Amino acid sequence: MALSGIIDEVRTFDRADYEFDNIGVWPRLVKALVLVLVFSLLLGLGYYVKVKDLYAEFDRALASEQKLKKDYEDRAFEVDNLEVYRLQMEQIEESFQGLLAQLPADTEVPGLLEDITELGLGSSLTINSITLQPERAAEFYVELPINIVVTGGYHDFGVFVSGIAGLPRIVTLHDHTIEQAGGNMLRLSINAKTYRYKGDL
């Protein structure tokens, strides 16, 4: 049937007959348009219900793939450098053990006080007092403050401080004050701190 015949059929068809009960007698052009419309609606509904979720799931899988690739690259790098990490860990352990050896144990504190006294006397200083203060616990170590008061010359103080810095144990110096003590003599008050590894407690 020619196109003009189909158009004439649509024109001559009574619009009151466009009911779904008699869809079989509708003109072919109208049936084709309705079929295309229903197909488009089903296609849109299918996209909205199923395909849209699949796209979202695909995007999530793509993001997960990128993360997994990054994790794989990081782990591959770690595996490639595992021997280097082991060597570094051994070096850190040795260094840590060396530092621990510089931290005195409880029984070594009297020896440390003797060393400080000898340094003071060897620097031509008069030891006025060496007073142990209460220990202060930190996360990994215990701090033992020692208040030191000595009398002598300015250059003697420098020799004394250098000697403390050269001790094999870790001793830090804080909060110093220098005052006139009469004549050419000066008085040095200084707070020394030594440390002990908390694991020894």
N, C-alpha and C positions, 0 to 999 in steps of 0.2 A: 504494500500500500504506500502510495506517495505521501510526502510530507503534507501537501495541501489537503489530502483526504483525512489525515489524522487530525489536522487543525479543524476541518469541517465537522469531524465527529465530536470533538470537544465542544464546539460552538452549539451544535444541535442537541447535545446531551443536557437534559433537564437538571438544573443544579439541586433540585429537591431530591434527586436520586442519589446524591453523594452521601450515602450511609454505608457503614461498615457491613450491614447485613447483605447488601447487594454489591459488594466490591468486585465481584466477578464480571459485572457488566459495565464497569467504569471504562472510559476510554483508555487505550494503552498508554498514551502520554501521561495522563493523570496517575495511572497505576505505577508507571516508571518513576515519576516525580515522588510519589509517596514512598516507593521502595527505596529510592536514593535518600530521602529524608530519614526514614526509619534506620537505614544502614548507617547514616552519618551519626544519628543519635546513639545507636548501639556502639559505634566505634568510639565516640566521645566518652560514653559511659564506661566502656572497657578501659580506655586510657586513664580516666579519672580513678577508677577502682583498682586496676591492676598495674598498668604501665607506670603510673606516677610513683607508686610505691617501689616498683623495680628500679626506677631512676634514683630514688632516694637511697635505696639499698646499694645500688652501684656506686654512688658517691661515697657512702660510708666505707664500702669495700676498697675503693680507690685510696681514700685517706688511710685506711688500715694498711694497705699495701705499702704506701710510702713510709709509714712508721716502721713496719716490719723490715723494709729494705734498710732503713737507717739503723735499726737494731742489729741487723745482720752485719752491716758494714762495721759498726762499732765492735761487735763481738769478734768479727774476723780480724780486725786490727789488734784487739786484745790477745787473741790466740797467736797471731804472728809475733807479737812482742812479749809473749808470756815469759820467755827466758830472761829478757831484759828486766821485766818487772820482778822476777824472782831475785835477780842479782841486786836490784835496787833495794828490795826488801831486806836482803841479807846485810847490805851496807848500812841501811837505816837501823837495823837491829844492833849491829856492831857499834854504830855511833851512839845509839841510845844507851847501850851497856856502858860505854865509855863515860857518858854524862852521868849515869847513875853512880859510877865509881867515884865521881867528884862530889857526890852528895854524902855527907857524913852520916853514919848510923848513930844511934843514941850513945854508944860506948865511945865514939870518937870525939864527942863534944869537949870533954876535958882536954884532950890533946890539941884541939883547935884553940882553946883558950890559952894553953901554954904557948902555942905558936904565936898568937897575937901578942902575948906578954913579951916573948923573946924578941919579936920584931920591934916592939916599942923600946925595949931596953937597948937593943942593937942600934936603934936610930937616935940614941942619946936623949930619949924622952923619959920623963917621970910618969909612971902609971898612977893616976889618982884613983880610978875605979874601972872595973870591968864587971857589968851587971847583966845577968841573964834575965830576959823578959819572958812572959808567958808565951807559949807556942801559939801560932795561928794556923789552922788547917785550911788549905785551899783544895781545889778539886783533885789534883794529882800529887800534891806535895804538902809538906808541913814546913812552915817558916818559923825560924827561931831568931828573934831579934836580940841583939847584944848592944847595950849602951856602953860606950868607951869614952873615958875622960882622961886626957894626957896633957902634960905640961912640957913645953920646950920651945925650940926656935922654929921659925916658919919653914926653913929648908928641911929641918928634921921631920916636920909633918909630911912633907913631900916624900921623903925616903920611906916613912912608915906606911903611907897610903900605897906607894908602889910595891912595897913588900907584901901587903895584904892582897893586892891584885895578883901577885905572883904565886900565891898559895896554890897547892894542888887541888884544894877543895873550892867549891863555888862559894864565894863570900862577896856580897855587894854592900856598898857604902851609901848611906842616905843621911839627909838632914844634918849637915855639919854646921857648927858655929865656932868662930874663933874670937876669943876675948883677951884683953890685956890681963896678965896675971901678976904684974908687978915687975919693975925693972925692964929688962929686955925679954922677959919670958911671956909666952902666950899660952892660953889654955884652949885646947881643941876638944869639943864635944861632938861625937859622931855616932850614928846608929849603924851598926853593921848587921847584916842579915845573912844567915846561912840556911841551908835548905836540906830537907830529908825527903826521900821518896816515900809517898804515903803507903805503898805496898809493903814497906818494912815494918809498919805499925803492927 
